[in-house]
Structures are given as structure tokens and as C-alpha cells.
Amino acid sequence: MTEPDKNDWSAQVFDKLVDADVSMMSYVPDAGNKRLVELAEAHNDMRPILLTTEEEGIALCAGADLVGKKAVLCMQSSGVGNCPNFLSFVKGGRFPILMIVSMRGDYGEQNPWQYPMGEAAEPILEAMGVLIFRVDTPDDLAPAADAAISATFKGGHASALILSQRFLGAKPF
């Protein structure tokens, strides 16, 4: 287990994933998940898996569950739009999927092209039966991460830990 810096949300979430026996982290690269992926790369028991598109991560997480493993999918909110068809598979098969979604197109966004998916990400996930656990402040992080991990790996649900721009900080472009 890493020694978490209280200001390093990635280390805090990573430690919770390790404690939950998550062994695979699928991801599409994004500034919001960069440190989380770096932690996975440096850890002996966590395998980071680079994806070409977000829906591949849904299939990977379902496959991990079929062989008794735990996996997560890390992506930016714009990638949520690629996932509904695969999320129907998750809903029908009742696969426990945990997504960690770094938001764009919400609080403080300066890029107008990010707003459409930023506004649609949570409604899409909810329509597909995914439980939402939103992080807007540092105080939200631990309870939201614990609840999402528990709902997924103990409760058997599809869940999304939504890391808002209020929490992550808006990009200056």
C-alpha cells in the first residue's frame, strides 16, 4: 500500500482499489486519470491496460468478473458516449462494473465543445442502470469511493465514481 498524501486523491482512490483486490485498471489516457494510471503501472499487483476506446473497458471488466477478478475502467466524461451499447450487456448480464469518470463540460469549463457530453454523461449512465457517486469536494472523495467500490464489488452493481471539475479543477482551455 502506498503512503497517501492527503492532497493526492489518486493515491487515496488507488489504495482503496488495492484494498478491494482490484487487479486490472483499464483506461483511455486523460489528464484526470494520469496519476492513477501511474500508480497502477508502479504496483506489482495491479495491471494497467491501455484501451483504444472506452467500451473495450466495459468488456474487459465483465471478462475479469467471469474469471473471478476485479477490474475498473477509467475514462473522461466524453468517453461515456461510446458505452451505452456495452452497458446494455452489463445490465443484462448483471456484471459489477466500476467506472472512474473524470468530468469535462461542467463547473468552470472553458471549452464549449466539452459541454454536450459533460451534460449528458450522468443521464446516460443513469439510463443504463449505473449508480452514480459524485465527488465535488475533497470531503466527498473517501465516502463516495467507498460507496462505489462497495456497491460494485459487494453489491454487484454497475457504478460510476464521477470526479467533477469542481473537485479536479477546470482546465484553462
ChimeraX commands (.cxc) that place a marker at each C-alpha (Angstrom):
marker #1 position 0.00,0.00,0.00 radius 0.5
marker #1 position 1.25,3.49,-0.79 radius 0.5
marker #1 position 1.57,6.18,1.88 radius 0.5
marker #1 position -1.13,8.62,0.69 radius 0.5
marker #1 position -0.66,12.37,0.62 radius 0.5
marker #1 position -3.91,13.89,1.91 radius 0.5
marker #1 position -3.98,16.14,-1.18 radius 0.5
marker #1 position -3.32,13.29,-3.62 radius 0.5
marker #1 position -6.78,11.98,-4.44 radius 0.5
marker #1 position -5.32,9.45,-6.89 radius 0.5
marker #1 position -3.30,7.72,-4.16 radius 0.5
marker #1 position -6.34,7.67,-1.88 radius 0.5
marker #1 position -8.54,6.05,-4.53 radius 0.5
marker #1 position -5.76,3.72,-5.66 radius 0.5
marker #1 position -5.27,2.40,-2.12 radius 0.5
marker #1 position -9.00,1.73,-1.85 radius 0.5
marker #1 position -8.89,-0.20,-5.16 radius 0.5
marker #1 position -5.93,-2.29,-3.95 radius 0.5
marker #1 position -7.71,-2.98,-0.65 radius 0.5
marker #1 position -10.73,-4.19,-2.67 radius 0.5
marker #1 position -8.46,-6.61,-4.61 radius 0.5
marker #1 position -8.83,-4.83,-7.94 radius 0.5
marker #1 position -6.11,-6.27,-10.16 radius 0.5
marker #1 position -6.74,-4.57,-13.53 radius 0.5
marker #1 position -7.18,-0.92,-14.46 radius 0.5
marker #1 position -8.37,-0.33,-18.00 radius 0.5
marker #1 position -8.12,3.22,-19.23 radius 0.5
marker #1 position -8.21,5.67,-22.09 radius 0.5
marker #1 position -5.48,8.26,-21.35 radius 0.5
marker #1 position -6.66,11.52,-19.84 radius 0.5
marker #1 position -5.07,14.19,-17.65 radius 0.5
marker #1 position -7.68,13.40,-14.99 radius 0.5
marker #1 position -6.62,9.77,-14.61 radius 0.5
marker #1 position -2.89,10.15,-15.38 radius 0.5
marker #1 position -1.63,9.81,-11.79 radius 0.5
marker #1 position -4.00,6.91,-11.06 radius 0.5
marker #1 position -2.59,5.03,-14.06 radius 0.5
marker #1 position 0.99,5.83,-12.99 radius 0.5
marker #1 position 0.26,4.29,-9.60 radius 0.5
marker #1 position -1.09,1.16,-11.30 radius 0.5
marker #1 position 2.00,0.95,-13.50 radius 0.5
marker #1 position 4.26,1.09,-10.44 radius 0.5
marker #1 position 2.32,-1.51,-8.43 radius 0.5
marker #1 position 3.15,-5.22,-8.63 radius 0.5
marker #1 position -0.43,-6.44,-8.18 radius 0.5
marker #1 position -2.27,-4.01,-10.48 radius 0.5
marker #1 position -2.15,-4.32,-14.23 radius 0.5
marker #1 position -2.90,-1.15,-16.24 radius 0.5
marker #1 position -4.47,-1.89,-19.63 radius 0.5
marker #1 position -4.44,0.80,-22.31 radius 0.5
marker #1 position -7.62,0.87,-24.41 radius 0.5
marker #1 position -8.30,2.24,-27.86 radius 0.5
marker #1 position -11.89,3.08,-26.92 radius 0.5
marker #1 position -13.88,3.15,-23.69 radius 0.5
marker #1 position -16.34,0.37,-24.48 radius 0.5
marker #1 position -13.43,-2.09,-24.64 radius 0.5
marker #1 position -13.03,-1.43,-20.92 radius 0.5
marker #1 position -16.62,-2.46,-20.26 radius 0.5
marker #1 position -15.96,-5.82,-21.92 radius 0.5
marker #1 position -12.65,-6.20,-20.10 radius 0.5
marker #1 position -14.29,-5.58,-16.71 radius 0.5
marker #1 position -17.05,-8.07,-17.49 radius 0.5
marker #1 position -14.49,-10.64,-18.58 radius 0.5
marker #1 position -12.49,-10.10,-15.40 radius 0.5
marker #1 position -15.62,-10.79,-13.36 radius 0.5
marker #1 position -16.24,-14.03,-15.28 radius 0.5
marker #1 position -12.84,-15.36,-14.16 radius 0.5
marker #1 position -13.14,-14.13,-10.56 radius 0.5
marker #1 position -11.04,-10.97,-10.94 radius 0.5
marker #1 position -11.86,-7.32,-10.35 radius 0.5
marker #1 position -11.20,-4.53,-12.82 radius 0.5
marker #1 position -12.06,-0.85,-13.20 radius 0.5
marker #1 position -12.48,1.43,-16.20 radius 0.5
marker #1 position -11.00,4.96,-16.10 radius 0.5
marker #1 position -12.17,7.48,-18.69 radius 0.5
marker #1 position -13.09,11.08,-19.35 radius 0.5
marker #1 position -16.76,12.04,-19.47 radius 0.5
marker #1 position -16.64,12.37,-23.26 radius 0.5
marker #1 position -16.00,8.61,-23.44 radius 0.5
marker #1 position -19.28,7.81,-21.72 radius 0.5
marker #1 position -21.00,8.41,-25.06 radius 0.5
marker #1 position -19.17,5.39,-26.50 radius 0.5
marker #1 position -20.51,2.99,-23.86 radius 0.5
marker #1 position -24.34,2.63,-23.88 radius 0.5
marker #1 position -24.48,-0.42,-26.15 radius 0.5
marker #1 position -21.92,-2.24,-23.97 radius 0.5
marker #1 position -23.67,-1.03,-20.81 radius 0.5
marker #1 position -26.81,-2.84,-22.02 radius 0.5
marker #1 position -24.69,-6.01,-21.93 radius 0.5
marker #1 position -23.63,-5.14,-18.37 radius 0.5
marker #1 position -27.22,-4.53,-17.31 radius 0.5
marker #1 position -28.49,-7.75,-18.88 radius 0.5
marker #1 position -25.62,-9.83,-17.53 radius 0.5
marker #1 position -25.62,-8.08,-14.14 radius 0.5
marker #1 position -21.87,-7.51,-14.28 radius 0.5
marker #1 position -20.27,-5.48,-11.49 radius 0.5
marker #1 position -18.53,-2.67,-13.35 radius 0.5
marker #1 position -16.78,0.27,-11.68 radius 0.5
marker #1 position -16.05,3.29,-13.84 radius 0.5
marker #1 position -13.95,6.23,-12.67 radius 0.5
marker #1 position -15.04,9.19,-14.78 radius 0.5
marker #1 position -13.09,12.46,-14.86 radius 0.5
marker #1 position -15.51,15.16,-15.93 radius 0.5
marker #1 position -15.25,17.81,-18.58 radius 0.5
marker #1 position -18.04,20.19,-19.54 radius 0.5
marker #1 position -19.14,21.10,-16.04 radius 0.5
marker #1 position -18.02,23.58,-13.35 radius 0.5
marker #1 position -15.54,26.09,-14.78 radius 0.5
marker #1 position -15.23,24.53,-18.24 radius 0.5
marker #1 position -13.79,26.92,-20.83 radius 0.5
marker #1 position -14.02,24.67,-23.89 radius 0.5
marker #1 position -17.54,24.90,-25.37 radius 0.5
marker #1 position -17.09,21.57,-27.19 radius 0.5
marker #1 position -16.92,19.73,-23.86 radius 0.5
marker #1 position -20.37,20.81,-22.62 radius 0.5
marker #1 position -22.62,18.46,-24.62 radius 0.5
marker #1 position -21.09,15.24,-23.23 radius 0.5
marker #1 position -20.45,16.85,-19.85 radius 0.5
marker #1 position -24.18,17.48,-19.56 radius 0.5
marker #1 position -25.13,14.06,-20.94 radius 0.5
marker #1 position -22.71,11.76,-19.08 radius 0.5
marker #1 position -24.67,11.26,-15.86 radius 0.5
marker #1 position -28.12,10.95,-17.53 radius 0.5
marker #1 position -26.68,8.34,-19.95 radius 0.5
marker #1 position -25.17,6.33,-17.11 radius 0.5
marker #1 position -28.36,6.53,-15.06 radius 0.5
marker #1 position -30.47,5.47,-18.05 radius 0.5
marker #1 position -28.27,2.37,-18.35 radius 0.5
marker #1 position -28.78,1.48,-14.68 radius 0.5
marker #1 position -25.39,2.68,-13.44 radius 0.5
marker #1 position -25.28,4.01,-9.87 radius 0.5
marker #1 position -23.69,7.48,-9.63 radius 0.5
marker #1 position -21.32,8.53,-6.84 radius 0.5
marker #1 position -20.29,12.15,-7.46 radius 0.5
marker #1 position -17.24,13.86,-5.97 radius 0.5
marker #1 position -17.46,17.66,-5.84 radius 0.5
marker #1 position -15.20,18.38,-2.84 radius 0.5
marker #1 position -12.24,16.66,-1.16 radius 0.5
marker #1 position -14.57,15.66,1.69 radius 0.5
marker #1 position -16.77,13.77,-0.81 radius 0.5
marker #1 position -13.91,11.58,-2.08 radius 0.5
marker #1 position -13.48,8.89,0.59 radius 0.5
marker #1 position -17.18,8.22,1.24 radius 0.5
marker #1 position -18.04,8.27,-2.49 radius 0.5
marker #1 position -15.14,5.97,-3.38 radius 0.5
marker #1 position -16.03,3.57,-0.55 radius 0.5
marker #1 position -19.69,3.55,-1.57 radius 0.5
marker #1 position -18.91,3.00,-5.28 radius 0.5
marker #1 position -16.44,0.19,-4.55 radius 0.5
marker #1 position -18.88,-1.47,-2.13 radius 0.5
marker #1 position -21.87,-1.12,-4.49 radius 0.5
marker #1 position -19.82,-2.66,-7.29 radius 0.5
marker #1 position -17.77,-5.42,-5.73 radius 0.5
marker #1 position -20.04,-6.35,-2.81 radius 0.5
marker #1 position -23.43,-5.32,-4.17 radius 0.5
marker #1 position -22.86,-6.47,-7.75 radius 0.5
marker #1 position -23.91,-3.20,-9.39 radius 0.5
marker #1 position -22.52,-1.12,-12.20 radius 0.5
marker #1 position -21.26,2.10,-10.60 radius 0.5
marker #1 position -19.54,5.30,-11.62 radius 0.5
marker #1 position -17.31,7.40,-9.41 radius 0.5
marker #1 position -17.77,10.82,-11.02 radius 0.5
marker #1 position -14.88,13.22,-10.39 radius 0.5
marker #1 position -16.30,16.67,-11.13 radius 0.5
marker #1 position -14.34,19.64,-12.40 radius 0.5
marker #1 position -15.20,21.39,-9.13 radius 0.5
marker #1 position -13.12,18.62,-7.49 radius 0.5
marker #1 position -10.42,18.10,-10.16 radius 0.5
marker #1 position -10.17,21.71,-11.27 radius 0.5
marker #1 position -11.14,23.06,-14.64 radius 0.5
marker #1 position -8.57,23.03,-17.43 radius 0.5
marker #1 position -7.61,26.51,-18.64 radius 0.5
marker #1 position -8.57,25.85,-22.27 radius 0.5
marker link #1:1,2 radius 0.2
marker link #1:2,3 radius 0.2
marker link #1:3,4 radius 0.2
marker link #1:4,5 radius 0.2
marker link #1:5,6 radius 0.2
marker link #1:6,7 radius 0.2
marker link #1:7,8 radius 0.2
marker link #1:8,9 radius 0.2
marker link #1:9,10 radius 0.2
marker link #1:10,11 radius 0.2
marker link #1:11,12 radius 0.2
marker link #1:12,13 radius 0.2
marker link #1:13,14 radius 0.2
marker link #1:14,15 radius 0.2
marker link #1:15,16 radius 0.2
marker link #1:16,17 radius 0.2
marker link #1:17,18 radius 0.2
marker link #1:18,19 radius 0.2
marker link #1:19,20 radius 0.2
marker link #1:20,21 radius 0.2
marker link #1:21,22 radius 0.2
marker link #1:22,23 radius 0.2
marker link #1:23,24 radius 0.2
marker link #1:24,25 radius 0.2
marker link #1:25,26 radius 0.2
marker link #1:26,27 radius 0.2
marker link #1:27,28 radius 0.2
marker link #1:28,29 radius 0.2
marker link #1:29,30 radius 0.2
marker link #1:30,31 radius 0.2
marker link #1:31,32 radius 0.2
marker link #1:32,33 radius 0.2
marker link #1:33,34 radius 0.2
marker link #1:34,35 radius 0.2
marker link #1:35,36 radius 0.2
marker link #1:36,37 radius 0.2
marker link #1:37,38 radius 0.2
marker link #1:38,39 radius 0.2
marker link #1:39,40 radius 0.2
marker link #1:40,41 radius 0.2
marker link #1:41,42 radius 0.2
marker link #1:42,43 radius 0.2
marker link #1:43,44 radius 0.2
marker link #1:44,45 radius 0.2
marker link #1:45,46 radius 0.2
marker link #1:46,47 radius 0.2
marker link #1:47,48 radius 0.2
marker link #1:48,49 radius 0.2
marker link #1:49,50 radius 0.2
marker link #1:50,51 radius 0.2
marker link #1:51,52 radius 0.2
marker link #1:52,53 radius 0.2
marker link #1:53,54 radius 0.2
marker link #1:54,55 radius 0.2
marker link #1:55,56 radius 0.2
marker link #1:56,57 radius 0.2
marker link #1:57,58 radius 0.2
marker link #1:58,59 radius 0.2
marker link #1:59,60 radius 0.2
marker link #1:60,61 radius 0.2
marker link #1:61,62 radius 0.2
marker link #1:62,63 radius 0.2
marker link #1:63,64 radius 0.2
marker link #1:64,65 radius 0.2
marker link #1:65,66 radius 0.2
marker link #1:66,67 radius 0.2
marker link #1:67,68 radius 0.2
marker link #1:68,69 radius 0.2
marker link #1:69,70 radius 0.2
marker link #1:70,71 radius 0.2
marker link #1:71,72 radius 0.2
marker link #1:72,73 radius 0.2
marker link #1:73,74 radius 0.2
marker link #1:74,75 radius 0.2
marker link #1:75,76 radius 0.2
marker link #1:76,77 radius 0.2
marker link #1:77,78 radius 0.2
marker link #1:78,79 radius 0.2
marker link #1:79,80 radius 0.2
marker link #1:80,81 radius 0.2
marker link #1:81,82 radius 0.2
marker link #1:82,83 radius 0.2
marker link #1:83,84 radius 0.2
marker link #1:84,85 radius 0.2
marker link #1:85,86 radius 0.2
marker link #1:86,87 radius 0.2
marker link #1:87,88 radius 0.2
marker link #1:88,89 radius 0.2
marker link #1:89,90 radius 0.2
marker link #1:90,91 radius 0.2
marker link #1:91,92 radius 0.2
marker link #1:92,93 radius 0.2
marker link #1:93,94 radius 0.2
marker link #1:94,95 radius 0.2
marker link #1:95,96 radius 0.2
marker link #1:96,97 radius 0.2
marker link #1:97,98 radius 0.2
marker link #1:98,99 radius 0.2
marker link #1:99,100 radius 0.2
marker link #1:100,101 radius 0.2
marker link #1:101,102 radius 0.2
marker link #1:102,103 radius 0.2
marker link #1:103,104 radius 0.2
marker link #1:104,105 radius 0.2
marker link #1:105,106 radius 0.2
marker link #1:106,107 radius 0.2
marker link #1:107,108 radius 0.2
marker link #1:108,109 radius 0.2
marker link #1:109,110 radius 0.2
marker link #1:110,111 radius 0.2
marker link #1:111,112 radius 0.2
marker link #1:112,113 radius 0.2
marker link #1:113,114 radius 0.2
marker link #1:114,115 radius 0.2
marker link #1:115,116 radius 0.2
marker link #1:116,117 radius 0.2
marker link #1:117,118 radius 0.2
marker link #1:118,119 radius 0.2
marker link #1:119,120 radius 0.2
marker link #1:120,121 radius 0.2
marker link #1:121,122 radius 0.2
marker link #1:122,123 radius 0.2
marker link #1:123,124 radius 0.2
marker link #1:124,125 radius 0.2
marker link #1:125,126 radius 0.2
marker link #1:126,127 radius 0.2
marker link #1:127,128 radius 0.2
marker link #1:128,129 radius 0.2
marker link #1:129,130 radius 0.2
marker link #1:130,131 radius 0.2
marker link #1:131,132 radius 0.2
marker link #1:132,133 radius 0.2
marker link #1:133,134 radius 0.2
marker link #1:134,135 radius 0.2
marker link #1:135,136 radius 0.2
marker link #1:136,137 radius 0.2
marker link #1:137,138 radius 0.2
marker link #1:138,139 radius 0.2
marker link #1:139,140 radius 0.2
marker link #1:140,141 radius 0.2
marker link #1:141,142 radius 0.2
marker link #1:142,143 radius 0.2
marker link #1:143,144 radius 0.2
marker link #1:144,145 radius 0.2
marker link #1:145,146 radius 0.2
marker link #1:146,147 radius 0.2
marker link #1:147,148 radius 0.2
marker link #1:148,149 radius 0.2
marker link #1:149,150 radius 0.2
marker link #1:150,151 radius 0.2
marker link #1:151,152 radius 0.2
marker link #1:152,153 radius 0.2
marker link #1:153,154 radius 0.2
marker link #1:154,155 radius 0.2
marker link #1:155,156 radius 0.2
marker link #1:156,157 radius 0.2
marker link #1:157,158 radius 0.2
marker link #1:158,159 radius 0.2
marker link #1:159,160 radius 0.2
marker link #1:160,161 radius 0.2
marker link #1:161,162 radius 0.2
marker link #1:162,163 radius 0.2
marker link #1:163,164 radius 0.2
marker link #1:164,165 radius 0.2
marker link #1:165,166 radius 0.2
marker link #1:166,167 radius 0.2
marker link #1:167,168 radius 0.2
marker link #1:168,169 radius 0.2
marker link #1:169,170 radius 0.2
marker link #1:170,171 radius 0.2
marker link #1:171,172 radius 0.2
marker link #1:172,173 radius 0.2
view
